[in-house]
Amino acid sequence: MKFLMLFLGLLTLTFTSSEEEKFTIELNQTYEQYALVKEYTNNYYDLKLYAGKIKDKIYYGIYFRNTIPNEYKLKIKLKDKIYILDKTKRGDVLAPAVDLKNANEFSILIFNKDDYYQYGLFDFQNIEVMNVEEFSKLNNVYYGKGNEVNIVTVKSEVKFNKILYVYFFLIFIILVCASIIYYYYKRKKGMFSPELRSSNVFNFKEFINSVIVDLNKEDEIKDVEAKVVDIKKDMNNDNNQENIQVNSTYKWFHYEEEVSNFDIKGYLESLNLPTDYQNATTDEKNKIMLELMHLRKENKITYDDYLNEISKLWKN
C-alpha cells in the first residue's frame, strides 16, 4: 500500500513538473525578461505569479494547479469586478501573460468547487501593477525570446442561476412546437388539412338550408292536406246531388279531356311510392299528392290528368 501511494505521488510530481516546465518554456517564448514575484503552495493547490516585460510594458503570468482536478478555481479582481481566465480540463490556469486592461492593481482570489471564497492569501490581494523601472529592480530576472505570444485577456464572469436553465429549456420546447405547427400550417397538413377540417364538423349553413327545405315541405304537406279536405268535401257534395246527370263520378269531368301520355304509375314506383291507393297510408298519400303537384307544375301531366289522379287517390 505504501508502495502504491509512493508511486502515485511520484507520478503526480512528475506530471506537475512537466506542466510547470512547459509553462516556463512559454514564459521564455513570450517575455524579453521575466521573474517570479510571488508563490504559495499547500496540500490543495500551487499558485505562482510572474512578472514580465514586453516592449516597455509589464504583464503578469499566473500558474495555478489543483492537486485534485477541479477542486479549486482561480479568479481575478479588477476595479471591483470579478474576471476569470481560460482553464484546462483539470481546472488549472496556465496563463503566461495576462492583459489586465490597464488596471493599476489586481487581486487573485481562490474559490472551491462550490464557489465559496477561500480566505487568506493576503500577499495576492491588491497587488499594484509595477512599471518598467520597478521591474528592473527585481532580483533573479530571466531573459527570454520576447516573441509576445501567449498573451491572454481576462473574461467577465457570467453566473447562471439554475432556474434559468429551466426557462431556456421551456423556451426551446415552445419554439420547437411553434415551428412544427407553423410547418403544418404552411403545408396544409395534419389538423390544418382542408379534408380533415371538413370531416366530422357541423356545417351550420347546410343545417339551415335543410331546415328551410323541411319547413317548405311541411308547408306543402299542409297545403296538400287542406286541399284533400276540400276535395273530400266536394266529393261528398257530388254524391249527394242526385239531380246532376253525368257519365263520371268525378267533379272535374268534362266532355273533352286533355290527357298526356306520362306514365304516372311508373313514376311513383320509381320513387318507391305505392300505386295501390286503397292500401296506402295517409302519409304516403300526402307524398303522392306532392309528387302530382310537382308534375303538374312542371307541365309533365295535364290538369285533367292531375284531377283524375287525385280523385282516385282520395276516393276512399
SULKATA-V410279 format. One record per run of one state. SS is the DSSP state (H for helix, E for strand, L for the rest). FROM is the first residue (numbers start at 1). LEN is the number of residues. If there is no record, write none. Layout:
BEGIN
{{SS FROM LEN} {SS FROM LEN}}
END
This chain:
BEGIN
{{L 1 1} {H 2 29} {L 31 2} {E 33 9} {L 42 3} {E 45 10} {L 55 2} {E 57 10} {L 67 5} {E 72 7} {L 79 2} {E 81 4} {L 85 8} {E 93 7} {L 100 5} {E 105 8} {L 113 4} {E 117 1} {L 118 4} {H 122 3} {L 125 2} {E 127 2} {L 129 3} {H 132 4} {L 136 6} {E 142 2} {L 144 7} {E 151 3} {L 154 1} {E 155 2} {L 157 5} {H 162 26} {L 188 2} {H 190 3} {L 193 1} {H 194 5} {L 199 5} {H 204 37} {L 241 23} {H 264 7} {L 271 6} {H 277 3} {L 280 2} {H 282 16} {L 298 5} {H 303 11} {L 314 3}}
END
